[in-house]
Amino acid sequence: MTATLHAPTVTSEDTPRSWQKSQRLTALLAELQARPQTTAQLAATFGVGQRSVQRDLEALRQMGHAVHEETPGTYVIPRNGTLLRPAEVLAAYTALRLAHHHSPALGGHYRRALHTLSLALPEQVRHTLNASLRGGGGTLFTDRQMELIASAWLDSQVLRFDHRESNGVLRTGVDLCVYFVEISRTSLAPFVIGLNRATGTVETYKLSRMTNLCLLGERYEADPTFDPQAYLSDAWGVIGSLGGVTVTVRFDPDAAYRVLEGGFPQSTLIRGDGFVDIEFHAGVDETGLPRELLPFLLSWGARAEVLSPPEVRRAWLAELRDALSRFGD
């Protein structure tokens, strides 16, 4: 897979003040697309003066948004595109709420997205939903990370960053052409998938381990043949690979009912007469081991036994023996 680079463009880092205003403009756009509001209402919502709101409205106009003054001091911005039906809004809200609870790295983005979705619902429902959101989680730093990743992907700009590998080694100066953003089904943590310009291969990086992000200004053309579904076809979470490995696991009868409930990705039942044998297909890392599958297998304790392949069984046993040597009587 290759990426075609275009002439560099001039970029500059936002100051904290301009970053805050950018966030406010995005939220203001969502508010005015939901319903007409007065400058006094908007000023109270965002904790600024009405003159600041007027300047923000002018900024939205300059960005190309049709800001209409319905009555003196009351403004609205028509929404383009097809709106979600209420049931679809609630479905999307529920999915985002799950991520909000279990993946705090993007807490700020999740809360704003949840608030935006709630604007499409009646006031009594919106009030209850927003009152139920917990605070905390996420920081300006992690929010800024996602903003840079989004800009890199949407504007086809090469993204440079450092990345802390799972073994603790720091990789510096990774230049990535972003192809996709995926949420791990096991941890709900966000990952970035793209073409590493140095290696020429598609690789996966965990957002929380990415530091010193910056846009290089060079533009690229994404590979039109890249298929996220194919790339992640053997991923237990987000680690995809060519081929992967099939792991056979035997579960004790007292765990059978839980296993037979199903819901496990890339799994095939091969025996179910008391003991339950299941084959799991999972992607492997550079060592050839299914690192994302192993924690799941270990979580069953003595109720699950890895039967094959031998290298995975050895790794599984080594983890159990290490735990016993540290904490056993």
C-alpha positions in Angstrom: 0.0 0.0 0.0 1.3 3.4 -0.9 0.4 7.0 -0.1 0.9 9.8 -2.6 2.2 13.0 -1.0 1.3 16.5 -2.2 2.9 19.9 -1.7 3.3 21.0 1.9 0.8 23.4 3.4 1.4 25.9 6.2 0.0 24.9 9.5 0.2 26.4 13.0 -0.6 25.2 16.5 -3.7 26.6 18.0 -3.4 28.6 21.2 -5.4 27.4 24.2 -7.7 30.4 23.8 -8.4 29.7 20.1 -8.9 26.0 21.0 -11.5 26.9 23.6 -13.3 29.2 21.1 -13.2 26.4 18.4 -14.9 24.1 20.9 -17.5 26.7 21.7 -18.3 27.4 18.1 -18.8 23.7 17.5 -21.2 23.5 20.4 -22.9 26.7 19.4 -23.6 25.3 15.9 -25.2 22.2 17.4 -27.4 24.3 19.8 -28.7 26.6 17.0 -29.3 23.6 14.7 -31.4 22.1 17.4 -33.8 25.0 18.0 -34.0 28.8 17.9 -32.3 30.5 20.9 -31.7 34.0 22.1 -28.3 35.5 22.7 -29.1 35.7 26.4 -29.8 31.9 26.5 -26.6 31.2 24.6 -24.6 33.4 26.9 -25.9 31.6 29.9 -25.2 28.2 28.3 -21.6 29.0 27.5 -20.8 31.3 30.4 -19.8 34.2 28.2 -21.2 37.7 27.6 -23.8 38.4 24.9 -21.2 40.4 22.9 -19.1 37.3 22.8 -22.1 35.3 21.5 -22.6 38.0 18.7 -18.9 37.6 17.7 -19.3 33.8 17.6 -22.4 34.2 15.4 -20.4 36.3 13.0 -17.6 33.7 13.0 -20.1 31.0 12.1 -21.4 33.2 9.2 -17.9 33.6 8.0 -17.4 29.8 8.1 -20.4 29.5 5.7 -23.2 28.6 8.1 -26.6 30.2 7.4 -27.3 32.0 10.7 -30.9 33.3 10.6 -32.4 35.9 13.0 -36.0 34.7 13.4 -37.0 37.5 15.7 -34.8 40.3 17.2 -32.1 38.6 19.2 -33.3 35.0 18.4 -31.2 32.9 16.1 -31.3 29.5 14.4 -29.2 27.6 11.9 -31.1 25.2 9.5 -29.7 21.6 9.6 -28.7 20.0 6.3 -29.2 16.3 5.6 -31.5 13.6 7.1 -32.2 13.8 10.8 -32.3 10.6 12.8 -35.6 9.3 14.1 -36.1 9.4 17.9 -35.5 5.6 18.2 -32.3 6.0 16.2 -31.2 8.9 18.4 -31.7 6.8 21.5 -29.8 3.8 20.0 -26.9 6.1 19.2 -27.1 7.7 22.6 -27.0 4.4 24.4 -23.9 3.2 22.4 -22.1 6.5 23.1 -23.1 6.3 26.8 -21.4 2.9 27.0 -18.2 4.3 25.7 -18.5 7.3 28.0 -18.8 5.0 31.0 -16.0 2.6 30.1 -13.5 4.6 28.1 -12.6 7.8 29.9 -9.8 8.8 27.5 -12.4 10.7 25.3 -14.7 11.7 28.1 -15.0 15.3 26.9 -15.8 14.4 23.3 -18.3 11.8 24.4 -20.1 14.2 26.7 -20.4 16.8 24.0 -21.6 14.2 21.5 -24.2 12.9 23.9 -25.4 16.5 24.5 -25.6 17.1 20.8 -27.7 13.9 20.3 -30.0 14.8 23.1 -30.9 18.1 21.4 -33.0 16.1 19.0 -35.2 14.8 21.8 -38.0 16.4 23.8 -37.0 18.7 26.7 -38.1 16.3 29.5 -36.1 13.4 28.0 -33.1 15.6 27.2 -33.0 16.9 30.8 -33.0 13.4 32.3 -30.3 12.1 29.9 -27.9 14.9 30.4 -28.5 14.9 34.2 -27.4 11.3 34.2 -24.0 11.9 32.8 -21.1 11.6 35.2 -18.4 14.3 35.2 -14.7 13.7 34.9 -12.8 11.6 32.5 -10.9 12.9 29.6 -8.7 16.0 29.5 -8.0 18.9 27.2 -4.9 16.9 26.2 -6.8 13.7 25.1 -9.5 15.9 23.5 -6.8 17.7 21.5 -5.3 14.3 20.4 -8.6 13.3 18.9 -9.0 16.7 17.2 -5.6 16.3 15.5 -6.3 12.7 14.5 -9.7 13.8 13.0 -8.0 16.7 11.1 -5.4 14.3 9.8 -7.9 11.9 8.5 -10.5 14.3 7.2 -8.0 16.6 5.5 -5.6 13.8 4.4 -2.7 15.3 6.3 0.3 13.2 7.5 0.3 12.8 11.3 3.5 12.6 13.2 3.7 11.3 16.8 5.6 9.2 19.3 4.1 5.9 20.5 4.7 3.9 23.7 4.7 0.2 22.7 3.1 -2.5 24.9 6.6 -3.6 25.9 7.5 -0.1 27.1 9.7 0.9 24.2 9.1 4.5 22.9 8.9 4.7 19.1 9.6 8.3 18.0 8.7 10.2 14.9 6.0 7.9 13.5 4.6 9.4 10.3 1.1 8.0 9.7 -1.4 8.3 6.9 -4.6 7.8 8.9 -7.0 5.2 7.3 -9.4 4.4 10.1 -10.3 4.9 13.8 -11.6 1.9 15.7 -12.9 1.3 19.2 -11.7 -1.9 20.9 -14.6 -4.2 21.6 -12.9 -5.4 24.8 -11.7 -2.2 26.4 -13.6 0.4 24.4 -10.3 2.3 24.0 -9.8 4.2 20.7 -7.1 3.0 18.3 -5.8 4.7 15.1 -5.1 2.5 12.0 -3.1 3.8 9.1 -0.1 3.5 6.8 3.3 3.9 8.4 5.3 5.8 5.8 8.6 4.4 7.1 7.7 0.7 7.0 5.1 0.9 4.2 2.7 -1.3 6.2 -0.7 -0.7 7.8 -0.3 -0.6 11.6 -2.5 0.0 14.7 -1.7 2.5 17.5 -3.5 3.1 20.8 -4.5 6.7 21.2 -3.7 6.9 24.9 -0.1 5.9 24.1 0.3 8.5 21.3 2.2 11.7 22.4 3.7 14.8 20.7 1.1 14.7 17.9 1.5 17.3 15.1 0.3 17.7 11.5 3.2 17.8 9.0 1.3 19.7 6.4 2.0 17.1 3.7 -1.1 15.6 2.2 -1.7 12.0 1.1 -4.2 9.9 -0.8 -5.6 7.0 1.1 -5.4 3.6 -0.4 -8.8 3.0 -2.0 -8.4 -0.8 -1.6 -8.1 -0.6 2.2 -11.0 -2.5 3.7 -11.4 -2.0 7.5 -13.6 -5.1 7.8 -11.0 -7.3 6.0 -8.1 -5.8 8.0 -9.9 -6.5 11.3 -11.5 -9.8 10.3 -9.3 -11.8 12.6 -9.0 -9.2 15.4 -10.2 -10.1 18.8 -10.1 -6.4 19.7 -8.2 -4.2 17.2 -5.0 -6.1 16.4 -5.4 -7.5 12.9 -2.9 -9.6 11.0 -2.4 -11.8 8.0 -3.6 -15.3 8.9 -3.9 -15.0 12.7 -4.1 -18.1 14.9 -6.8 -20.5 15.9 -6.8 -21.3 19.6 -8.7 -24.3 21.0 -10.0 -23.9 24.6 -11.8 -26.4 26.8 -14.2 -25.0 29.4 -15.3 -26.9 32.6 -19.0 -27.9 32.9 -19.6 -25.3 35.6 -18.7 -22.6 33.0 -20.5 -24.2 30.1 -23.8 -22.2 30.5 -21.9 -18.9 30.4 -19.9 -20.0 27.3 -22.9 -21.3 25.5 -24.6 -17.9 25.8 -22.2 -16.9 23.0 -21.5 -13.4 21.8 -17.7 -14.1 21.3 -16.2 -12.9 18.1 -14.5 -15.4 15.7 -15.5 -18.4 17.7 -16.7 -21.9 16.7 -18.3 -24.5 19.0 -16.7 -27.9 18.4 -17.9 -29.8 21.5 -20.8 -29.3 23.9 -21.4 -32.4 26.0 -20.6 -31.3 29.5 -17.2 -29.9 28.8 -17.3 -27.2 26.1 -14.6 -26.9 23.5 -14.4 -23.7 21.4 -12.1 -22.6 18.7 -11.2 -18.9 18.8 -9.6 -17.2 15.8 -7.6 -14.1 16.7 -4.9 -11.8 15.3 -1.4 -12.0 16.6 1.3 -9.5 17.4 4.9 -9.4 16.3 5.7 -12.3 18.6 3.1 -14.5 17.0 0.8 -14.6 20.1 -2.8 -13.5 20.3 -2.2 -10.8 22.9 -5.8 -9.5 22.9 -7.2 -13.0 23.4 -4.9 -14.1 26.3 -6.4 -11.8 29.0 -9.9 -13.2 28.1 -8.7 -16.7 28.5 -6.9 -16.0 31.8 -10.0 -14.4 33.2 -11.7 -17.8 33.4 -9.0 -19.1 35.8 -9.0 -22.8 36.3 -12.4 -23.2 34.4 -10.7 -22.9 31.0 -7.7 -24.8 29.6 -5.9 -23.8 26.4 -5.4 -27.0 24.4 -3.6 -25.8 21.3 -1.6 -24.5 19.6 1.5 -25.3 21.7 3.0 -21.9 21.7 -0.2 -20.3 23.0 -0.6 -23.0 25.6 2.9 -22.3 26.8 2.3 -18.6 27.0 -1.0 -19.2 28.9 0.7 -21.6 31.4 3.6 -19.2 31.9 1.1 -16.4 32.9 -0.6 -18.7 35.4 2.7 -20.0 36.9 3.9 -16.4 37.2 0.8 -15.4 39.1 1.1 -18.5 41.4 4.8 -17.8 42.1 3.9 -14.2 43.1 0.7 -14.7 45.1 0.4 -18.4 45.9 0.7 -19.7 49.4 
